[in-house]
Amino acid sequence: MKWISHAYLDRTEEKQIINECYSSILKLSGHAPVGWHTKSSTSPFTRDLLIEHGGFIYDSNAYNDDIPYVVKKNDNKLVIIPYSFDTNDMRFDGNNGFVQGNDFNIYCKETFNQLLSETDDGSIRMMSIGLHPRIIGRPGRIKGLEDFIKHIKTYQNVWIPKRIDIAKYCLEKNSFNFF
């Protein structure tokens, strides 16, 4: 409903915003939202409210981890899908960020290559890339994304899912574990 920080909302106000947002998206699109992302700052109540609501499968407000995980409360489960700001096209907006499309491409390639090298022992890694059509879709930027996608598609056993696909996988396996 509102692209605001939830950090200082009380429980009742935040619950109302979550419920209104859910209802509005359902009414306008005909599809219920299955995931949640709050503008970079949640309240102490956000995750519990999402679980209590029952309509959400995942929450992508985790900035403190790299691998998705499942939280349980009573009989309800919610997948926590990490979100990253370093491999995010928002770095085009502002100082000390990406300037050219190739800046995005190079940084994402180096991140991907490092994470891939960390899987030699069989462990798993996830790379979150935040994309916004109004930012990455600019003519001088989109080629950076296209080149990065071409790079990662040259590797086998690399999965390029949407958040909902990650969430469904985690719920099916009860974790993010390929073993």
ChimeraX attribute file (.defattr): number of C-alpha atoms within 10 A of each C-alpha:
attribute: neighborCount
match mode: 1-to-1
recipient: residues
	/A:1	13
	/A:2	11
	/A:3	9
	/A:4	12
	/A:5	13
	/A:6	21
	/A:7	16
	/A:8	12
	/A:9	17
	/A:10	12
	/A:11	15
	/A:12	10
	/A:13	11
	/A:14	19
	/A:15	19
	/A:16	13
	/A:17	15
	/A:18	19
	/A:19	15
	/A:20	14
	/A:21	17
	/A:22	21
	/A:23	16
	/A:24	16
	/A:25	14
	/A:26	13
	/A:27	11
	/A:28	9
	/A:29	9
	/A:30	10
	/A:31	12
	/A:32	16
	/A:33	17
	/A:34	15
	/A:35	20
	/A:36	20
	/A:37	16
	/A:38	18
	/A:39	13
	/A:40	16
	/A:41	16
	/A:42	19
	/A:43	17
	/A:44	14
	/A:45	16
	/A:46	23
	/A:47	18
	/A:48	15
	/A:49	19
	/A:50	20
	/A:51	22
	/A:52	15
	/A:53	14
	/A:54	12
	/A:55	15
	/A:56	19
	/A:57	22
	/A:58	30
	/A:59	24
	/A:60	18
	/A:61	20
	/A:62	18
	/A:63	13
	/A:64	9
	/A:65	13
	/A:66	16
	/A:67	18
	/A:68	23
	/A:69	20
	/A:70	18
	/A:71	15
	/A:72	11
	/A:73	10
	/A:74	7
	/A:75	6
	/A:76	12
	/A:77	18
	/A:78	24
	/A:79	28
	/A:80	25
	/A:81	28
	/A:82	20
	/A:83	24
	/A:84	17
	/A:85	13
	/A:86	16
	/A:87	20
	/A:88	20
	/A:89	23
	/A:90	17
	/A:91	17
	/A:92	18
	/A:93	11
	/A:94	9
	/A:95	8
	/A:96	8
	/A:97	15
	/A:98	19
	/A:99	15
	/A:100	14
	/A:101	21
	/A:102	19
	/A:103	16
	/A:104	26
	/A:105	23
	/A:106	15
	/A:107	16
	/A:108	24
	/A:109	18
	/A:110	11
	/A:111	15
	/A:112	20
	/A:113	13
	/A:114	12
	/A:115	16
	/A:116	17
	/A:117	11
	/A:118	13
	/A:119	11
	/A:120	9
	/A:121	7
	/A:122	9
	/A:123	12
	/A:124	16
	/A:125	17
	/A:126	18
	/A:127	17
	/A:128	19
	/A:129	14
	/A:130	15
	/A:131	14
	/A:132	11
	/A:133	9
	/A:134	9
	/A:135	16
	/A:136	21
	/A:137	14
	/A:138	11
	/A:139	9
	/A:140	12
	/A:141	21
	/A:142	18
	/A:143	18
	/A:144	19
	/A:145	21
	/A:146	13
	/A:147	16
	/A:148	18
	/A:149	15
	/A:150	10
	/A:151	15
	/A:152	16
	/A:153	12
	/A:154	9
	/A:155	10
	/A:156	7
	/A:157	7
	/A:158	11
	/A:159	11
	/A:160	13
	/A:161	9
	/A:162	9
	/A:163	20
	/A:164	15
	/A:165	11
	/A:166	21
	/A:167	27
	/A:168	14
	/A:169	16
	/A:170	22
	/A:171	18
	/A:172	10
	/A:173	13
	/A:174	15
	/A:175	17
	/A:176	21
	/A:177	14
	/A:178	10
	/A:179	7
